[in-house]
Structures are given as structure tokens and as C-alpha cells.
Amino acid sequence: MRRFDHKDLLGIGQLRVEDIELVLDTAGSLKEISERDIKKVPTLRGKSVVNFFYEPSTRTRTSFEMAAKRLSADTVSLSATGSSMVKGETLIDTARDLQAMNPDLIVIKHSSSGAPHLLSNRVEAGIINAGDGINEHPTQALLDLYTIREKKSKIKGLEVAIIGDISHSRVARSNIIGLIKMGAEVTVAGPPTMIPPAIEALGVKVTYDPAEAVKDKDVVMLLRIQLERQNRALFPGLREYASFFGMNSDVLSLAKPDVILMHPGPMNRGVEVTSEVADGPYSVILAQEANGVAVRMAILYLLIGGSGN
């Protein structure tokens, strides 16, 4: 009988292959709840989840709130602008105040890498990393892995290209770790200024040519240019980026005939991807968003509802 023996979910690196498989399998069994007329079960009744989002968020925050409510957990949402942090209170003091209310889980998205790890050592509640700086975004990677397995029936042996701002993308880091753990082959591509030095140490191949990256791939994953995390100009302009690294139908045609196209959102149409491709037959972007709720339901359940089952 498989167990999920973790208090927190801080990163994909902490998970074993069997942990990832358990999350994906559990998400598969919970997904049908979202397809019912009454989209709610009492599984986490009496449990409480605090969503503490220090960074702006739409998809991740809404997905976590919906996941908790569909499992009947009580939820409280808190943003940095609506907390005492704007008055100078530290993150640790805010977390301790939240802990005094005895929540079961705190979901945190923070601009500083390592913030969830810091809280994990200071509070008794479980911590879920919903994105920390440029470090990791484990739940996004898990929903991406779920979507790939759903569409391709497997992950092991697939060839995946990740294209865009690799250096500043926590989604890229988590996906690279998760995909390689699950047996996929990963190639990253982007402007040289957006590729971290020595990234090959993670087990990926590197190219600066999107066409080369896409050729014969099973999965193509695009990333947003994260200007808010760049302290200097890393390319001439958005028009130049779109010309050299934007995904269009001509480049995508170099991939396998049954390729799937992914994007974690938010998506900049006309920059990293054309509308023709984003809305085309190979795109599974909307499926990713739908699967996000099921995967986060699974994580909530495994951490506070079913860790012993």
C-alpha cells in the first residue's frame, strides 16, 4: 500500500518516482468530481487551508481555492497587500500568527526563493509551495506531468522541449526535475542570456535554435518571458524575441505528428506563441488548467486527508 509520507510539498526534488505516481493516480481518481452536477465531496470536512499569496496570482490561487472547496475544506485567502506585512511585519511573524489559528495547511506563493522552506521550519502546519522566486513551482510541474501522461499514456521515453526564459522560470526548473525523474529526455532552448550556466548538470540538452529543439519532439512546452524578474535587458525587444524564438506553425511542424503543445500561463500571444498555434489542434493549454484543480485536490488530500490510506 503506497503512502505519501510528507508533511510539506516544497519542491519536486523531495519527491520519489512513486510519490509522483501516487499524486498523478490520485488526481485521476478525483478528476471526475469536477465533472459532477454537484462538484463537492466531504473528504476534507473540518480541515482548514490558508492561501497566502505574496505575489499576484490568478490561475494558481483560484485553482487551490477551488480544489479545497471541492473537498469541503475551510479556506482563508490572504494577500501581502491585505496583511500586516505592509506595516512592516516579517514573513515569519505573519506565519506564526496564522499558525496560532491552527490551520492544517498553508499554501504560499512568494517572490523570494526559499520562503516556503523557511516557513516549514517555523510552523507546525503543512506548507505547499505555490511558487517561490525563481526556484520551484512543484504543483505546476505535477499538473504538467499529469497532462502529459493523460495525453500520451506515458512519460518515460518521451522527448520534451522547453523553450523560453529558462533562467527565471521556476516552472522550467520543477518540470526539468520531474520529467527527468520520470524518464523523459529534456532539451531546453532560448536566447543565450536566458539559459543558466551549467544547466546541463541537471541532465538536459541545450540549444539556442528553437527549430532544433522542436525537431522530432513528443512535447513542446513554452515559457513566458518573465520581465518582472529580470534586472537588465536580456534581448533587444519583444519583436526580435518573437521573430527568433516565438512558436509558429512552421516551427511546430518539425515536431512529431502527434506532438502536444503546453504553456503554464499567463500566455503572451504574438510573443512566445502565435494565436494559430495556441488555439490549434496540438494545444493542450486548456487541459492543463482543468487538470490543475484535480492535481491540487490530490495534493491536499494526500497531505492532510489520506496520508495513511
C-alpha positions as semicolon CSV with decimal commas, in nm:
position;residue;x (nm);y (nm);z (nm)
1;M;0,000;0,000;0,000
2;R;0,153;0,330;-0,111
3;R;0,190;0,615;0,136
4;F;0,266;0,983;0,088
5;D;0,499;1,038;0,380
6;H;0,550;1,412;0,360
7;K;0,441;1,699;0,585
8;D;0,503;1,958;0,312
9;L;0,533;1,990;-0,063
10;L;0,827;2,225;-0,113
11;G;0,970;2,103;-0,442
12;I;0,976;1,822;-0,694
13;G;1,326;1,732;-0,576
14;Q;1,189;1,595;-0,248
15;L;0,956;1,351;-0,426
16;R;1,042;0,997;-0,528
17;V;0,910;0,849;-0,852
18;E;0,650;0,655;-0,654
19;D;0,539;0,978;-0,482
20;I;0,483;1,146;-0,817
21;E;0,295;0,844;-0,948
22;L;0,075;0,845;-0,637
23;V;-0,014;1,212;-0,690
24;L;-0,096;1,152;-1,056
25;D;-0,303;0,841;-0,983
26;T;-0,491;1,016;-0,704
27;A;-0,561;1,315;-0,929
28;G;-0,703;1,076;-1,187
29;S;-0,947;0,934;-0,936
30;L;-1,052;1,279;-0,811
31;K;-1,089;1,447;-1,151
32;E;-1,439;1,312;-1,204
33;I;-1,564;1,515;-0,905
34;S;-1,527;1,829;-1,118
35;E;-1,748;1,671;-1,382
36;R;-2,043;1,606;-1,149
37;D;-2,355;1,820;-1,119
38;I;-2,268;1,875;-0,752
39;K;-1,894;1,931;-0,752
40;K;-1,825;1,860;-0,386
41;V;-1,735;1,574;-0,155
42;P;-1,689;1,578;0,225
43;T;-1,337;1,431;0,220
44;L;-1,165;1,723;0,398
45;R;-1,456;1,848;0,604
46;G;-1,321;2,004;0,924
47;K;-0,978;2,072;0,771
48;S;-0,858;2,428;0,708
49;V;-0,635;2,565;0,432
50;V;-0,481;2,915;0,425
51;N;-0,388;3,052;0,083
52;F;-0,114;3,311;0,142
53;F;-0,020;3,469;-0,191
54;Y;0,252;3,729;-0,159
55;E;0,272;3,755;-0,540
56;P;-0,017;3,834;-0,777
57;S;-0,184;3,517;-0,900
58;T;-0,498;3,418;-1,087
59;R;-0,469;3,058;-1,207
60;T;-0,279;2,907;-0,916
61;R;-0,475;3,085;-0,644
62;T;-0,815;3,012;-0,799
63;S;-0,714;2,651;-0,861
64;F;-0,612;2,594;-0,498
65;E;-0,927;2,762;-0,367
66;M;-1,147;2,552;-0,593
67;A;-0,959;2,233;-0,504
68;A;-1,002;2,292;-0,130
69;K;-1,371;2,380;-0,160
70;R;-1,449;2,075;-0,373
71;L;-1,305;1,863;-0,093
72;S;-1,511;2,063;0,165
73;A;-1,210;2,216;0,342
74;D;-1,249;2,558;0,504
75;T;-1,038;2,817;0,322
76;V;-0,895;3,157;0,405
77;S;-0,720;3,368;0,142
78;L;-0,462;3,630;0,230
79;S;-0,252;3,857;0,012
80;A;0,052;4,062;0,108
81;T;-0,135;4,387;0,047
82;G;-0,413;4,273;0,277
83;S;-0,186;4,157;0,558
84;S;0,021;4,326;0,827
85;M;0,330;4,276;0,611
86;V;0,255;4,614;0,450
87;K;0,303;4,760;0,800
88;G;0,647;4,605;0,836
89;E;0,565;4,267;0,988
90;T;0,805;3,991;0,887
91;L;0,703;3,682;0,695
92;I;0,785;3,463;0,995
93;D;0,571;3,671;1,231
94;T;0,282;3,662;0,986
95;A;0,317;3,285;0,956
96;R;0,324;3,246;1,333
97;D;0,005;3,449;1,360
98;L;-0,154;3,217;1,104
99;Q;-0,025;2,913;1,295
100;A;-0,195;3,042;1,609
101;M;-0,525;2,987;1,425
102;N;-0,424;2,621;1,386
103;P;-0,465;2,567;1,010
104;D;-0,384;2,228;0,862
105;L;-0,210;2,365;0,553
106;I;-0,062;2,695;0,436
107;V;-0,028;2,741;0,061
108;I;0,228;3,012;-0,010
109;K;0,341;3,191;-0,324
110;H;0,631;3,427;-0,261
111;S;0,876;3,634;-0,463
112;S;1,173;3,517;-0,255
113;S;1,326;3,179;-0,331
114;G;1,323;2,960;-0,021
115;A;1,034;3,134;0,158
116;P;0,824;2,813;0,184
117;H;1,126;2,624;0,320
118;L;1,176;2,892;0,585
119;L;0,814;2,863;0,698
120;S;0,830;2,485;0,701
121;N;1,088;2,501;0,979
122;R;0,893;2,759;1,182
123;V;0,529;2,642;1,181
124;E;0,352;2,316;1,254
125;A;0,108;2,340;0,963
126;G;0,195;2,171;0,637
127;I;0,339;2,403;0,372
128;I;0,268;2,384;0,000
129;N;0,499;2,579;-0,228
130;A;0,283;2,753;-0,489
131;G;0,591;2,917;-0,641
132;D;0,895;3,074;-0,475
133;G;1,105;3,326;-0,664
134;I;1,296;3,158;-0,946
135;N;1,333;2,834;-0,751
136;E;1,040;2,594;-0,798
137;H;0,669;2,560;-0,874
138;P;0,605;2,193;-0,787
139;T;0,227;2,184;-0,831
140;Q;0,255;2,329;-1,182
141;A;0,507;2,060;-1,273
142;L;0,281;1,790;-1,131
143;L;-0,017;1,909;-1,332
144;D;0,204;1,925;-1,641
145;L;0,320;1,567;-1,578
146;Y;-0,043;1,461;-1,531
147;T;-0,144;1,628;-1,858
148;I;0,143;1,465;-2,048
149;R;0,056;1,121;-1,911
150;E;-0,313;1,178;-1,985
151;K;-0,246;1,274;-2,347
152;K;0,047;1,040;-2,417
153;S;-0,037;0,748;-2,184
154;K;0,320;0,758;-2,052
155;I;0,608;0,987;-1,959
156;K;0,908;0,757;-1,971
157;G;1,090;0,769;-2,302
158;L;0,921;1,085;-2,430
159;E;1,129;1,366;-2,579
160;V;1,036;1,709;-2,444
161;A;1,146;2,058;-2,549
162;I;1,117;2,352;-2,307
163;I;1,158;2,687;-2,481
164;G;1,179;3,037;-2,336
165;D;1,311;3,217;-2,031
166;I;1,473;2,918;-1,862
167;S;1,686;3,122;-1,621
168;H;1,397;3,297;-1,446
169;S;1,137;3,022;-1,470
170;R;1,055;2,817;-1,160
171;V;0,818;2,618;-1,382
172;A;1,112;2,515;-1,600
173;R;1,319;2,405;-1,303
174;S;1,042;2,194;-1,150
175;N;0,948;2,041;-1,483
176;I;1,309;1,954;-1,567
177;I;1,350;1,776;-1,234
178;G;1,015;1,598;-1,263
179;L;1,044;1,495;-1,627
180;I;1,393;1,353;-1,586
181;K;1,288;1,164;-1,272
182;M;1,003;1,010;-1,468
183;G;1,234;0,901;-1,752
184;A;1,178;1,167;-2,018
185;E;1,452;1,330;-2,224
186;V;1,457;1,711;-2,200
187;T;1,601;1,974;-2,431
188;V;1,592;2,342;-2,335
189;A;1,616;2,634;-2,575
190;G;1,614;3,011;-2,559
191;P;1,838;3,314;-2,601
192;P;2,186;3,252;-2,456
193;T;2,118;3,522;-2,196
194;M;1,818;3,321;-2,070
195;I;1,990;2,984;-2,034
196;P;2,154;2,927;-1,691
197;P;2,524;2,836;-1,692
198;A;2,595;2,465;-1,646
199;I;2,227;2,371;-1,673
200;E;2,346;2,052;-1,843
201;A;2,428;1,928;-1,493
202;L;2,053;1,874;-1,447
203;G;2,062;1,620;-1,728
204;V;1,922;1,833;-2,011
205;K;2,044;1,911;-2,361
206;V;2,087;2,277;-2,460
207;T;2,035;2,452;-2,791
208;Y;1,979;2,813;-2,893
209;D;1,781;2,717;-3,202
210;P;1,406;2,657;-3,144
211;A;1,378;2,457;-3,467
212;E;1,649;2,220;-3,349
213;A;1,484;2,194;-3,008
214;V;1,142;2,108;-3,153
215;K;1,259;1,857;-3,414
216;D;1,101;1,512;-3,354
217;K;0,976;1,604;-3,005
218;D;0,670;1,449;-2,841
219;V;0,602;1,750;-2,618
220;V;0,679;2,119;-2,665
221;M;0,649;2,340;-2,357
222;L;0,665;2,717;-2,392
223;L;0,751;2,966;-2,118
224;R;0,660;3,329;-2,065
225;I;0,934;3,592;-2,069
226;Q;0,948;3,699;-1,706
227;L;1,042;4,065;-1,733
228;E;0,948;4,127;-1,368
229;R;1,236;3,901;-1,256
230;Q;1,498;4,047;-1,489
231;N;1,718;4,326;-1,360
232;R;1,858;4,409;-1,704
233;A;1,763;4,377;-2,070
234;L;1,843;4,025;-2,190
235;F;1,730;4,064;-2,553
236;P;1,674;4,358;-2,791
237;G;1,293;4,361;-2,774
238;L;0,972;4,158;-2,788
239;R;0,955;4,180;-3,168
240;E;1,302;4,029;-3,201
241;Y;1,220;3,758;-2,949
242;A;0,902;3,667;-3,138
243;S;1,095;3,652;-3,467
244;F;1,370;3,422;-3,341
245;F;1,210;3,225;-3,056
246;G;0,833;3,260;-3,096
247;M;0,649;2,937;-3,171
248;N;0,461;2,932;-3,502
249;S;0,309;2,658;-3,714
250;D;0,618;2,626;-3,935
251;V;0,848;2,553;-3,642
252;L;0,595;2,327;-3,468
253;S;0,560;2,121;-3,787
254;L;0,914;1,992;-3,723
255;A;0,792;1,803;-3,417
256;K;0,628;1,461;-3,424
257;P;0,285;1,448;-3,592
258;D;0,114;1,383;-3,257
259;V;0,304;1,649;-3,062
260;I;0,130;1,831;-2,778
261;L;0,191;2,199;-2,708
262;M;0,192;2,325;-2,348
263;H;0,214;2,659;-2,170
264;P;0,181;2,726;-1,795
265;G;0,028;3,071;-1,848
266;P;-0,020;3,356;-1,849
267;M;0,042;3,349;-2,221
268;N;0,171;3,641;-2,429
269;R;0,016;3,588;-2,771
270;G;0,234;3,707;-3,053
271;V;0,549;3,687;-2,840
272;E;0,628;3,331;-2,730
273;V;0,346;3,180;-2,937
274;T;0,113;3,274;-3,221
275;S;-0,264;3,256;-3,174
276;E;-0,281;2,999;-3,455
277;V;-0,064;2,761;-3,254
278;A;-0,206;2,845;-2,910
279;D;-0,559;2,773;-3,027
280;G;-0,463;2,497;-3,269
281;P;-0,521;2,120;-3,260
282;Y;-0,194;2,041;-3,083
283;S;-0,253;2,276;-2,791
284;V;-0,342;2,124;-2,452
285;I;-0,322;2,455;-2,264
286;L;-0,687;2,448;-2,154
287;A;-0,647;2,086;-2,042
288;Q;-0,357;2,195;-1,823
289;E;-0,577;2,450;-1,648
290;A;-0,855;2,195;-1,592
291;N;-0,611;1,935;-1,464
292;G;-0,466;2,187;-1,220
293;V;-0,771;2,157;-0,995
294;A;-0,759;1,776;-0,990
295;V;-0,385;1,766;-0,915
296;R;-0,417;2,019;-0,633
297;M;-0,711;1,826;-0,491
298;A;-0,486;1,521;-0,487
299;I;-0,206;1,708;-0,309
300;L;-0,441;1,847;-0,043
301;Y;-0,589;1,501;0,012
302;L;-0,255;1,326;0,036
303;L;-0,109;1,581;0,276
304;I;-0,397;1,619;0,522
305;G;-0,666;1,373;0,430
306;G;-0,525;1,045;0,314
307;S;-0,158;1,019;0,405
308;G;-0,223;0,695;0,588
309;N;-0,451;0,535;0,328
